[in-house]
């Protein structure tokens, strides 16, 4: 019998709409990860201006960073959580970017109110929340213009619960207990690179998947 190379995935709720959870997430220091994600997106954009789609924007820190780095771009930022969007609206207003960042409450798997008009699609830390990622990839394919840049960053599931606990201790040292718990649960809910490649193959998307840190993976390319 072949040896299992990874623990079984344990899904978590698709929408983070608990106000306490949203608050502890917003207060957490994700500067390094968010900065890296924003820079990856900016590197892929390739033009001076355009319209990008952010799926699962959370408190909108990444769209704000991108708009600061790329003054010609506008972003439609989607999230299904009212609690997260309240935080996002506050941050966008504080940054003075209401005219460039449109916040939309919607399910990233069913964006019927949007049409194919985006020259870039990106997402950070949404994929592991999805019980069935197939509709998510289908929407990316539907909404991106031909040649659109795609960059999906997410956690990747470790090989064991012991490794997940080690990563949690390493990357949430000094954080509130709730954030430690959420991070651990997210690691267990994440997909492996091989699983993401299989999802992309089924969706007919030619994106490259690679591990980027001890806990992250990135799927990127063009439609």
Secondary structure, DSSP 8 states (H G I E B T S, - for coil): -----S-------S----HHHHHHHHHS--HHHHHHHHHHHHHHH-SS-EEEEEES-TTSHHHHHHHHH-TTEEEEEEES-HHHHHHHHHHHHHHT-TTTEEEEE--TT--TT--S-EEEEEEES-GGG-S-THHHHHHHHHHEEEEEEEEEEEEB--SSHHHHHHHHHHHSTT--HHHHHHHHHHHHH-B-HHHHHHHHHHHT---EEEE-SSSEEEEEEE-
